Amino acid sequence: MWFMHNDEAVSFIQAMVSDPEAYPDRVVGIVLGSILDERLAQFVKSRLHSHKKALDDAFRETGILRTFASRITTALLIGAISLETRDDLIRVKGVRNASAHKIGAHTFDTQPACDHIDGLTCLDKHLVFNTPEVIWDFGKPEDFPLHDRRARFIRAVQLLNGMLFLGISMFSKDPKPTPRF
């Protein structure tokens, strides 16, 4: 189950799933990493005060929350994600960056992408997200045989994206703490 936010991302996911050979690992690493980075930005924004100018400043191209790494750290520091989720997000970021910047990293079986993918821990968990309206069950790990690193990477991004999406919809309804001064 993919939770997507724009038609371009939906088209990419549909093409990638229907024809796995349509996109090489390098493209999958860059695009899925970027999709997850955008979802994390939305998630972090949903947990912060909705002061438009301050949020725009923080997330602009030169802002303090412009990078995948700064968003991961912020999500951890505000208590919105666990250490394990932080580590998995860092691993996805590593695959994306290797795919984009390392000439030799053309497949998920080359360094450093393979080490990042092999270290993903969300794949070993039965993730369930409870909301007042419904229980979202992302399936037991044994229900998703992952025969190669490409399948592992795609499934990990799918799980992390889904959990962040549900976190946005659930936590954006929570009241934000009142500033004390």
Contacts in CASP RR format, 6 or more apart in sequence:
PFRMAT RR
TARGET T0000
AUTHOR 0000-0000-0000
METHOD contacts of the structure
MODEL  1
MWFMHNDEAVSFIQAMVSDPEAYPDRVVGIVLGSILDERLAQFVKSRLHS
HKKALDDAFRETGILRTFASRITTALLIGAISLETRDDLIRVKGVRNASA
HKIGAHTFDTQPACDHIDGLTCLDKHLVFNTPEVIWDFGKPEDFPLHDRR
ARFIRAVQLLNGMLFLGISMFSKDPKPTPRF
1 138 0 8 1.000
1 158 0 8 1.000
1 162 0 8 1.000
2 10 0 8 1.000
2 13 0 8 1.000
2 158 0 8 1.000
2 161 0 8 1.000
2 162 0 8 1.000
3 161 0 8 1.000
3 162 0 8 1.000
3 165 0 8 1.000
3 166 0 8 1.000
4 10 0 8 1.000
4 13 0 8 1.000
4 35 0 8 1.000
5 38 0 8 1.000
5 39 0 8 1.000
5 42 0 8 1.000
9 35 0 8 1.000
12 23 0 8 1.000
12 31 0 8 1.000
12 35 0 8 1.000
15 22 0 8 1.000
15 23 0 8 1.000
16 22 0 8 1.000
16 23 0 8 1.000
16 28 0 8 1.000
16 154 0 8 1.000
20 150 0 8 1.000
23 31 0 8 1.000
24 106 0 8 1.000
24 107 0 8 1.000
25 99 0 8 1.000
25 106 0 8 1.000
25 107 0 8 1.000
25 108 0 8 1.000
25 113 0 8 1.000
25 150 0 8 1.000
26 99 0 8 1.000
26 105 0 8 1.000
26 106 0 8 1.000
26 107 0 8 1.000
27 99 0 8 1.000
28 99 0 8 1.000
28 150 0 8 1.000
28 153 0 8 1.000
28 154 0 8 1.000
29 95 0 8 1.000
29 96 0 8 1.000
29 99 0 8 1.000
29 108 0 8 1.000
29 113 0 8 1.000
29 153 0 8 1.000
30 96 0 8 1.000
30 99 0 8 1.000
30 100 0 8 1.000
32 92 0 8 1.000
32 96 0 8 1.000
32 153 0 8 1.000
32 154 0 8 1.000
32 157 0 8 1.000
33 68 0 8 1.000
33 92 0 8 1.000
33 93 0 8 1.000
33 95 0 8 1.000
33 96 0 8 1.000
33 157 0 8 1.000
34 96 0 8 1.000
35 157 0 8 1.000
35 161 0 8 1.000
36 89 0 8 1.000
36 92 0 8 1.000
36 157 0 8 1.000
36 160 0 8 1.000
36 161 0 8 1.000
36 164 0 8 1.000
37 68 0 8 1.000
37 71 0 8 1.000
37 93 0 8 1.000
37 96 0 8 1.000
39 160 0 8 1.000
39 161 0 8 1.000
39 162 0 8 1.000
39 164 0 8 1.000
39 165 0 8 1.000
39 168 0 8 1.000
40 68 0 8 1.000
40 71 0 8 1.000
40 72 0 8 1.000
40 75 0 8 1.000
40 89 0 8 1.000
40 164 0 8 1.000
41 59 0 8 1.000
41 65 0 8 1.000
41 71 0 8 1.000
42 164 0 8 1.000
42 168 0 8 1.000
43 75 0 8 1.000
43 80 0 8 1.000
43 164 0 8 1.000
43 165 0 8 1.000
43 167 0 8 1.000
43 168 0 8 1.000
44 65 0 8 1.000
44 71 0 8 1.000
44 74 0 8 1.000
44 75 0 8 1.000
44 78 0 8 1.000
44 80 0 8 1.000
45 55 0 8 1.000
45 59 0 8 1.000
46 167 0 8 1.000
46 168 0 8 1.000
46 171 0 8 1.000
46 172 0 8 1.000
47 75 0 8 1.000
47 78 0 8 1.000
47 80 0 8 1.000
47 171 0 8 1.000
48 55 0 8 1.000
48 78 0 8 1.000
48 176 0 8 1.000
49 176 0 8 1.000
49 179 0 8 1.000
50 176 0 8 1.000
57 63 0 8 1.000
58 64 0 8 1.000
58 65 0 8 1.000
59 65 0 8 1.000
59 66 0 8 1.000
60 66 0 8 1.000
64 70 0 8 1.000
65 71 0 8 1.000
65 74 0 8 1.000
68 89 0 8 1.000
68 93 0 8 1.000
68 96 0 8 1.000
69 90 0 8 1.000
69 93 0 8 1.000
72 81 0 8 1.000
72 86 0 8 1.000
72 89 0 8 1.000
72 90 0 8 1.000
72 93 0 8 1.000
73 86 0 8 1.000
75 81 0 8 1.000
75 85 0 8 1.000
75 86 0 8 1.000
75 89 0 8 1.000
76 83 0 8 1.000
76 86 0 8 1.000
80 171 0 8 1.000
81 89 0 8 1.000
84 121 0 8 1.000
84 122 0 8 1.000
85 122 0 8 1.000
85 160 0 8 1.000
85 163 0 8 1.000
87 121 0 8 1.000
88 120 0 8 1.000
88 121 0 8 1.000
88 122 0 8 1.000
88 156 0 8 1.000
88 160 0 8 1.000
89 160 0 8 1.000
91 116 0 8 1.000
91 117 0 8 1.000
91 119 0 8 1.000
91 120 0 8 1.000
91 156 0 8 1.000
92 116 0 8 1.000
92 120 0 8 1.000
92 153 0 8 1.000
92 156 0 8 1.000
92 157 0 8 1.000
92 160 0 8 1.000
94 112 0 8 1.000
94 113 0 8 1.000
94 116 0 8 1.000
95 108 0 8 1.000
95 113 0 8 1.000
95 116 0 8 1.000
95 117 0 8 1.000
95 153 0 8 1.000
98 105 0 8 1.000
98 112 0 8 1.000
98 113 0 8 1.000
98 116 0 8 1.000
99 105 0 8 1.000
99 113 0 8 1.000
102 112 0 8 1.000
104 110 0 8 1.000
105 111 0 8 1.000
105 112 0 8 1.000
105 113 0 8 1.000
107 113 0 8 1.000
108 114 0 8 1.000
108 117 0 8 1.000
108 148 0 8 1.000
108 149 0 8 1.000
108 150 0 8 1.000
108 153 0 8 1.000
109 149 0 8 1.000
113 149 0 8 1.000
114 149 0 8 1.000
117 149 0 8 1.000
117 152 0 8 1.000
117 153 0 8 1.000
117 156 0 8 1.000
118 149 0 8 1.000
118 152 0 8 1.000
120 152 0 8 1.000
120 153 0 8 1.000
120 156 0 8 1.000
122 156 0 8 1.000
122 159 0 8 1.000
122 160 0 8 1.000
123 141 0 8 1.000
123 144 0 8 1.000
123 146 0 8 1.000
123 152 0 8 1.000
123 155 0 8 1.000
123 156 0 8 1.000
123 159 0 8 1.000
124 141 0 8 1.000
125 141 0 8 1.000
126 137 0 8 1.000
126 138 0 8 1.000
126 139 0 8 1.000
126 140 0 8 1.000
126 141 0 8 1.000
127 137 0 8 1.000
127 138 0 8 1.000
127 139 0 8 1.000
127 159 0 8 1.000
127 163 0 8 1.000
128 135 0 8 1.000
128 136 0 8 1.000
128 137 0 8 1.000
128 138 0 8 1.000
129 135 0 8 1.000
129 136 0 8 1.000
129 138 0 8 1.000
129 163 0 8 1.000
129 166 0 8 1.000
129 167 0 8 1.000
129 170 0 8 1.000
130 136 0 8 1.000
131 166 0 8 1.000
131 169 0 8 1.000
131 170 0 8 1.000
136 166 0 8 1.000
138 159 0 8 1.000
138 162 0 8 1.000
138 163 0 8 1.000
144 155 0 8 1.000
146 152 0 8 1.000
146 155 0 8 1.000
END
